[in-house]
Amino acid sequence: MVIKTVCFRCRQKLTAPAYVEKITCGQCGEVNPIIKKPSPATSLEQGKISPPLIGKPIEKLKKLLLGNTQRLSDSSGSSSLAPSKLCALDNSGNQLPAKKRAVLCGVSYKKWKYKLKGTINDVMNMKTLLTQTYGFLERNILVSRFNWFILVLTLIDSKSFFGLIPNLIDPTNQSDSNALALTTKKQYLIQPTEEESDTGLIPTKANIENCLKWLVNGCQKGDSLVFYYSGHGLRQPDFNQDERDGFDETICPVDFLREGMIVDNDIYATIVKPLSEGVTLHAIVDACHSGTILDLEHVYERDKRAWVDNSPPSGVRKKTSGGIAYSISACEDNQVAVDTSALNSKTMNGAMTYVLIDVVRGNPNITYGDLFDQIETRIEDANQQGCFGGSRILRKLFGPNLNQKPLLSASEEFPVYERKFKL
């Protein structure tokens, strides 16, 4: 029996016999301890912070989100719901371009000491924003038959997840989006189970990477793409000299201890670099250390009301292939993000996600500049008033880094107080 892991320094994949406790990386010489199984008491030294939750049992959450809907079946559909199997087809079986696509990923790390309680709420709220505020079900965005769908990745724990995947949407459907599009021609509803046999939608490293590839696959002029992530974020030393602060930013899949984190360099290469002319990508990342998670070359500093250069010191250019990418991050690279019930007493949410959605719903025509002004002001007000759970303890641990400031970056400079925020 062998154990698979990754080098903590260079991220080289390693294999070792099950009985060893350490393994030396043949590429960089780093001695890596073997972590055989995550312990429920394992903690993240840095990560998205979540104070204790007094919430509803998971069964009530399921009922709230899914209502009394019965499991829908489709006799002619695919037997697999894995992301790689989902595509929009015309009558001849050819893949059609999607005008709007979204990958929404939430990881709760339920078995961890520092588990997150708001990520599932974040994902469902973001899905509602996309479908209701931005009219993803309106006929004017359906340019051809069966050409739009949302892929939702959610996690309750490593073996229990749920998601709603409206696939192959009927363009003649004009039902209220609040009904979860139950009258669409074909739809799959995944019910959560304790021992889920379909592992294709669990947010593992491999599954998230596959979904990111799907997101940009075949994108064409006029397409609008959204990547949303709510979960833990970390930093690691940069060995490629492409980070001005010397650290790569990462997101943490549910299996990151075994398979490794997803690094900003890889996210850039997968969903930013391929963007062709006329394609727009929005990445909204509610995680610690998420500031420059897309490695975009232009960062907007709100205090200076100016764009600053974030291009790699190595001289490598990190651009799109003609499209434009926006990154909205919960905090700067050296800061932590809060998972809290302070902003909504009924449920736990990521602070940035909750405020962003609330502001946009109140003003759908808001500009990027005004949006960030309101997000930062509301988060700072809550922080100053001590509304974030455990703030006294957290301030002792993180000091000024607890002052969460959302960050806007883009593949090109633009007038932030003139251009409207639109997904």
N, C-alpha and C positions, 0 to 999 in steps of 0.2 A: 504494500500500500504506500502511495506517495501523497505528499501534500503540496499543493500549488500555492505560490505566493508571488509577490513582486518586491523588487529591491526598493527600500525606502528612499534611496538616494537617486538612482537613475531610472527607476521604474521598469527595469528589465524583468521579464517573467522568469521565475525560478521554480524548480521542482526539487523536492528533498524527500528522503525516506521518512516515514511517519514517526520514527523513534528519535530523530535528531531534534535538538532544541535551537540550533543556529545553523545558518548557511551563509557562505561567503559568495558574493556576487562575482562571477568571472569577468564581468565587464568593467566594473569600477572598484572592486575590492572591498566594498562595504560589507560588514558583518551584520546580517539581519537575523533577529530573533524570529522563531517560528511561532505564529499565533494560530493555534489549532482550532479554537472555537471561541467566539465572542462571549464574554461573560455578561450576565445581566447587570453586573455592577460596573462594567467597563465605562469609562467616561472619556469624553473628548476634552482635550486641554483647551481647544478653542473650537467654537462652533456656534450654531444658532442657539440662543439661550431661551429656555422655556421654564417659567415658574410653575408651581403646582397647579393643576387644573381641577376644579370642581365642576365636572361636566356630566352630561347625560350618558347612560350606558350605550354601548355601541349598537344595540338592537334598536334603541330609539333613534339613533343617528341614521341607521339604515332606513327606518320607516320615514323619517323626515325627508331624506334625500330621494328615496325611491318610491314613497307612497305605497299604494296598494297595487302597483303595476305587476302583472304576471310576467313570467319569463316568456319572451317572444322567440318563436322558432321560425326558421326559414328552410323549407325542404329543398330548395334549389341552391342555397348558399353554400359557402365554403364551410367545412367542418372545423377549420382552425381560425381562431381570432387573433393570432399573433400579428403584430404590426406589419411584418414583412409580407403578409398575405393580403392586406387590405389595399385595394386600389379601385378607382372608378373606371368602369368599362363601358364602351359603347356597344351597339348591337353586334358588331363584328368581332368583339373581343379585344379591340385596341384600347390602350390606356389613354384617357383624356386628361388634359391639363386641369389642375384644380386652381380656381381663382383665389380661393382662400383656404389655407391649411393652418392647423395649430397642433402643437404637441404640448400638453399640459402634464407636468410631472410633479408629484408630491410624495415625499418620503418621510415617514414618521418615526422609524427606528424604534418600534414599540418595545423591544426587549432590552433597550439600552437604558442606562442611568439617565442620560440626558436626551430622552425621547422628546419628540415634538408633538404637540397636540393640535396645532392649527393648520397643518399642511393640507389635510383633506378638505377642510373648510375653504382654504385658499384656492384649491383647484376647482371646487364646485362653484365658488363665487366668480372666478375668472371665466369659467365656461358660461355662466349666466351673463356676464358682461359682454362676451363675444356674441352670444346669440340674441340678446335683447337690445343692448345699447347700440351695437354696430350692425344689427340687422342681418346676421349671417344667414337667416332663412328667407330673406326677401328675394323676390324674383329678379331684381335688377343685378344681383351678383351671381345668378345662375346662368352662365353663358351657354351651357350645353347640358344635356341630360346626364344626371348622375355625376356631377363634376365638383362636388364639394362635400367634405365631411370633417369632423373634429375627432381627433384621437385623444382620449383622456387616459393618462396613466395615473393610477392612485394606489396608495399602499396603506393598509391597516397594520399589517406586520408582514414578515417575510413569506408567510404562507396564507395570508388572508387579504384579499384586495377586491375592489369593485370599480367598475367604470361603466359609463354609458357611451356607446359607440353608434351614433346614427350613421349608417353606411348606405350608399346608393340612394340618396335622397330624391324623392319624387318632386320635380320642379313645379308640379301643379298643386302641391300642397300649400294651403294658405291658413293652416291652423295656427292658433295662438302658441307662441314659443313656450309659454308657461306650461303647456301640456306635455313638454318634453318630446314634441314631434312624434307622438304615438301613432299618427296617421300616415307617417312616411311609408313608402312602398316596402322597404326592407330595413330592418333595424335589429340590432343585437343588444340585449340587456344582460350583462354579466352580474349574477348574484354572488355576493361574498360567501365564501365557505372557509372553514378552519383548515382544511387540507385541499387547497386549490390545485387541481390537476393541470390546468392550463397555465404554464409559467411564462407564456409569451408577453404578458402585460405587467409582470412584476418589474419595478424599476431597478433591475440589475445593471451593471456597467454595460454588458453586451446589448441588452434590450434598449437602453437609452441611446447608445451609439447607433443602433439600427434605426431607431425612430428619428434621430437627427438626420440620418442619410435620407430616409423617406421624405422628410420635410422639404428638402430642397431638390429632390429628384424630379427632373423634367420641368423645373420652374420656368415660366415664360413671362414676357413683358406684361405688366399689369397685375401680376400675382402679389398677394399679401400674405406673408408667413409670420406666424407667432410661435415663439418658444417660451414657455413659462416654466419656471422651476421654483419649488419651495422645499427647502431642506437644509442640511448642514453644508457649510462651505469652509474650506481650510486654505492654508498657504503652504508652499514648499519651496526650498531654494531653487533658483533659476540657474541652470548650467549652460544655457544657450546665449546668454548676454542679450536677450530680447526683452528684458523687463527693467524699467528705470529704477524700480525700488529693490531689485534683486530677488523678487519672489514671484513664482507662478501662482495664480489663483486657481482653485479647483472646486468642483462640486462632488458630493459624496453619494454614490449609489448605495443601495442597501447592502451590497456585498463588497464595499470598498476595502475592507480589511484583508480580504483574500485576493481580489482582482485589481485593486488599486483605484485611485480617484480618476476622474475625468478632468484633464488639465486644460487651461484656457487655450494653449496652443492647438490642441486637438479640436476644441470647439470651433475655433476660428477656421481651421482647415476644413472642417466638415460643413458648416452652415454659413460662413461669411465669404470665404474665397470663391465658392461656386456661383454666387449671386450674379446673374446676368443683367444686362441693361433693362431697366423698367421694373425690376423685382424689388420689393421692399420687405425687409425682415425687422421685426421687433423682438428682442429678447428681454424678458422681464424676469429678473432673478432675485428672489427674496431669500438671501443667505448671507452668512457672515463672509467678510473679505471678498465680496462679489464685485467690487468697484469696476475693474477692467476685465471682467470675466470673458469678454469677447476679443480682447486685445485690439480694440479699434484705435486708430491713430489720433483721434481728436477727442479730448475730454473737456466738458464745459464746467468752468469754475463759477459757481453762482455768486460767490462773494466778489469776484473781479468782474462779473458780467462779461466774460471773455472765454474764448476757446484757447486751450493750451495743447502743446504738442505732446503726444504720447507714443511717438514712433520708436521702434526698438533701437537701443544704442548700437547694436551690431550693424545697423544700416539696412537690414532686411525690411522690405516694404510689405506691409500687411494691408492689402486693399481687397476690394471686391472685384468681380469680373465685369463691372459696369453698373451693378445695382447699388442700393443703399441699405445700410444696416444701422439700426439704433439699439443701444443697450441701456436699459433702465435697471439700475442696481439698488439694492436696499441700503447699501452703505459703501463707504470708501474701502480701499484695499486693506487698510490697517484697523478697520473697525468691526464691531460685531452687530448683528441684527437681532431684533427682539421678536419673540413669539409670545403674544400676550392677550389677555382678555380686557385690558384697560380701556381700549377704544370701543369695545362692544361687549357689554357685560354678559351677554347671552352665550357667546361662543369664543373660542380661542382663534386667533388669526395672526398672520404675519403683519407687523405694524405697517410696513410700507404697502403691502398688498391691500390691506383694508382701507387705508386712507386713499390710495390711488383710485380704487374702484368707487369709493364714496364720492370723491371729487369729480370724477369723470361722469358719473351718473347725474350729478347735479348740474354739470355744464359740459355736454358732449362736444361743444365747439371750442373747448379750451385750447390754448397754445401750450407748447412744451414748456416755455418759460414760466407761465402762470401756474401750470400743473406742478412743477417742481417747487415753486415758491410756496404753494399751499401744502404740499406734502411735507416739506421740511419744517414749515412753521407749526403744523399740527403735531408732528412727532416731537419737536423740540418743546412745545408747550406741555405735552403730556409728560415728557421726561423731567422738565423743571418742576412740575407739580408732584413728582414722585409717583406717577400713576402706574409705571411699569412694575409688575410684581417682583419683589425681591431686589428693588433698585439699590437699596442701601448696601446689601452684600455685593451686588454686581459692581457697584462703583468702587468698592474696596479692591475687587479683583482686577477690574479693567480700567479704572480711573477715567480720564477724559475720553478714552476710546469707546465708552458706552454712549457717547453723544452721536447717535446714528444719523448720518447725513446721506440721503440718496444721491446717486451720481448718474449723470447723463453722459454718454459717450456716443460717437457716431463715426461712420466711415468718411464723412465729409462735413465741413463746417456749414452751418445754416443759421438764419435769423430765428432764434428760439422764441422770441416774443411776437413773431409774425406767422410762423408755420404752425398749423393746427395739429394737435395730436389725434391721430386716426389709425385704427388697427384694420 
